[in-house]
């Protein structure tokens, strides 16, 4: 009696695709995208440098809003000096914009080294004050300092 034999035949399977393997180029592209993504996240999370302090002196009779670069600092009361802590470093050229009661009063540019030489203090210039005096605005009310 002849022995049992097994016969193998190729039968096609429906709905199955050939499995693709990742080649080195695909791995390199995926790795590059991941590295770029992580680098982007780190750039977004990194905060710009700041200066320890910046002072604005307002010798005028007007309350003046001060902006530096794209940041509005706040209003500086008439005839006062205001200190700001941790202002974003603007780099080599600092651009200050002054306004009061929605009236633009002027812009000045100051070199970083000049700011440092002046102990990081800016005095609102006379031409800014003159522009406000020429405008249709009233001086700030005088603060009562009586106890």
C-alpha positions in Angstrom: 0.0 0.0 0.0 1.4 3.2 -1.0 2.1 5.7 1.8 0.1 8.9 2.3 1.4 11.8 0.4 0.8 15.5 0.9 0.4 17.6 -2.1 0.9 21.4 -1.9 -0.8 23.7 -4.3 -0.8 27.5 -4.7 -4.2 28.9 -4.1 -4.7 32.6 -4.6 -6.2 34.5 -1.7 -8.6 37.2 -2.3 -8.5 40.7 -0.8 -4.9 40.4 0.5 -2.3 42.8 -0.8 1.4 42.3 -0.9 2.9 43.5 2.3 5.3 46.4 1.7 8.4 46.8 3.8 9.8 50.1 4.8 12.9 51.0 2.9 15.7 53.3 4.0 14.3 56.3 2.2 11.0 56.1 3.9 12.7 55.8 7.3 14.9 58.8 6.5 11.9 60.9 5.6 9.9 60.0 8.7 13.0 60.7 10.9 13.5 64.1 9.2 9.9 65.1 9.8 10.1 64.1 13.4 13.3 66.0 14.0 11.8 69.1 12.3 8.7 68.8 14.4 10.6 68.6 17.7 12.9 71.5 16.6 9.8 73.6 15.8 8.3 72.9 19.3 11.5 73.9 20.9 11.6 77.2 19.0 8.0 77.9 20.0 8.7 77.1 23.6 11.9 79.2 23.8 11.1 82.6 25.3 13.0 85.6 24.0 15.6 87.3 26.2 14.5 90.0 28.6 16.2 93.0 30.2 16.1 93.2 34.0 14.6 96.6 34.2 13.6 99.6 32.1 12.5 103.0 33.4 10.5 105.6 31.7 10.5 109.2 33.0 7.5 111.4 32.0 8.2 115.1 32.7 5.0 116.2 31.1 1.6 117.1 32.4 0.1 114.2 30.4 -0.5 110.6 31.2 1.4 108.9 28.3 1.1 105.3 27.0 4.5 103.8 26.1 5.1 101.0 23.7 8.4 99.4 22.9 8.5 97.2 19.8 5.2 95.3 19.6 4.7 95.5 23.4 2.6 98.1 25.2 4.2 98.7 28.6 1.4 100.8 30.3 0.6 104.4 30.9 3.2 106.5 32.7 1.5 109.0 34.9 2.2 112.8 34.5 5.4 113.9 36.1 6.5 110.5 37.3 9.0 107.8 36.6 7.9 104.2 36.1 10.0 101.0 36.3 9.3 97.9 34.3 10.7 94.5 35.1 11.5 91.8 32.5 10.9 93.8 29.3 11.5 91.8 26.1 14.9 92.5 24.7 14.4 94.4 21.4 17.9 93.8 20.2 20.3 96.5 18.8 17.6 99.1 18.0 14.8 99.9 20.5 11.7 101.7 19.1 9.5 103.5 21.5 6.1 104.9 20.6 4.2 107.4 22.7 0.5 108.2 22.8 -2.0 109.9 25.1 -5.8 109.7 25.0 -5.6 107.9 21.6 -3.4 110.6 20.1 -0.2 109.4 18.6 2.6 111.7 19.9 5.7 110.3 18.2 8.3 107.6 18.0 11.9 107.5 18.8 14.7 104.9 18.1 17.4 104.4 20.7 20.5 102.2 20.3 20.9 99.5 22.8 24.3 100.8 23.9 22.8 104.3 24.5 20.1 102.7 26.7 22.7 100.8 28.7 24.8 104.0 29.1 21.7 105.8 30.4 21.1 103.1 33.0 18.1 101.7 30.9 16.2 104.9 31.5 14.2 106.7 28.8 13.0 110.3 29.3 10.0 111.1 27.1 11.4 113.7 24.7 10.2 117.4 24.4 9.0 116.9 20.8 6.6 114.2 22.0 5.3 116.5 24.7 5.0 119.4 22.3 2.9 117.2 20.0 0.5 116.4 22.8 0.3 120.1 23.8 -0.6 121.0 20.2 -3.3 118.3 20.1 -6.9 118.5 21.3 -6.4 116.8 24.6 -6.4 117.9 28.2 -3.6 117.3 30.7 -4.0 114.6 33.2 -5.7 115.5 36.5 -3.3 116.3 39.3 -3.1 113.5 41.8 -3.8 114.5 45.4 -0.9 113.3 47.5 -2.3 114.5 50.9 -2.5 111.7 53.5 
